[in-house]
């Protein structure tokens, strides 16, 4: 084989090798995406099963196009799949609002998109401060709009994954065995069982502890894990502290955790 033929053969072999490498990388990336989606799905289902309420900060953390949550009228919705299934400019306002509360987009009574009277046309048109969004009627008649959209996404209950807490509060958990102290933000509606799940990242064996509270009425009384903090006699006094011009963070109630049995992973 002469030098020119050898060079041509080398180029063909290199091109084929490059194509094979790119195909392998693409397959690996697609597989990784599938695995990550499955892991995220299991994680979200676990959250839904063990935690019905979410804090604003938790919603704020889901602010990406591939992990997109919003809240509206006290409900928390995962719009990740909705955005992925409807690419285009009409989902851009939803992407821009990721991780926030969008209740102001809708009428609080009818739950329809808010409207106003356009001063130029004197017609009632949708109020879209961030731009027209998916399933929202256009401000002007157009052949591109079809009213046969079925149920708009903001009324689709299958997108709801939980509820937005009406009030967050902080609680200090003090491990009497390790002397570890952790301050966590919780939802006022949550039972201690739900709060215990929030505590797992700090202590994988948190299920092996008895939760107690010391106060003026009783020493180290055992708390009912099926009840909320308030129902366990630990009221939320943030408002009173604010009225007294006191920092609530200086008066966070403490729960003492006493080790009780074997190291059962919660």
C-alpha positions, 0 to 999 in steps of 0.5 A: 500500500502506497503512502497516500492509500495508507494515509486515507486508510488511517483517516477512515479508521480515525473517523470510525474510531471517533464515531464509536467513541462519541456513540459510547459517550452518548450512550453512557450519558443517556444511561446516567440521565436515566439513573439520575432520574430514577434516583430523583424519583425515588427521593421525591416519592420518599419525601412525599410519603414521609413529609407532607409539608414543605418550607419556602427554603425547601421549595427555593432549592428546586429552582432548575429546569430539570428540578422545578418546584413552585408553590401556589395557594398553599400547594407545592407542585413539581413542574419538571415534567410539565416543562420538559414536555412543553418546550418553547417560549410559553414555559419560560415564565414558569422556568423564571419563577422556579422555586418561588410562589406564583399565587399572584398569577391567579385570582384567589377566588376563581383560581383563574389567571388574573386579568385587567382592562388594557388601557389601549384596547379597553378589553379584559386581557390576562395579567401576565407580569412575567409574560404569557405562559402555558395554557394562558389565553392570549391577550389578542385573538389568534389562530394559534390558540386552541381553547381545547386544552383540557385541564390547565396545568395549575388545576392538575392535581397530579402535579401536587406533591405536598403543601406549603407550611403556613408557618415555619419554626426552629427547634433545637435538638440536643443529643444527651448521649453525644452532646451534639446540638442541632437547630433545624427549621420545621413546619408548624403542622408537622408531627414529631415523627415528621420532624424526626425524619428531618433530623436523620441527616444529623443522626442516622440512628435518631429512631433509637432515641426518646424525645423529652422536654424539660419545662416548669411543669414537669421534668423530662416529660416524654413527648408524643411523636404522633403530635405536633410541637404545639400539641406537645406543649411547645407553643410557637412564641415568635410573635410574642418575641417580636412584639417584645422586640426580642430575637426569636433565635435567642429563645429556640425551644430545646428537645432532649434526645435520650438514647434508648435501645440498639442502634436502629437505623431510622 
